[in-house]
């Protein structure tokens, strides 16, 4: 009987230590990903270095509109930054 009781206690303690995220999954999650998380995801996606975990979080909690607007803004800023550096290089080259 004591052997069965100790096995039950051991199984219960193992279930608590094996999956520490199960408690956080039961709590209500925040809707959305937040501004900096969205920016990080957009930059990561633009350069192709986004992790699978971050991608799944974006699809589950993020808003498509935020990612679309952020992607358009980032693309425009990127294009103007490239144009600035090209024009600066051409000016310094004397053309």
Secondary structure, DSSP 4 states (H G I P E B T S, - for coil): -HHHHHHHHHHHHHHHHH-TTHHHHHSPPPSS--HHHHHHHHHHHHHT---HHHHHHHHHH--HHHHHHHHHHHHHHHHHHHHHHHHHHHHHTT-
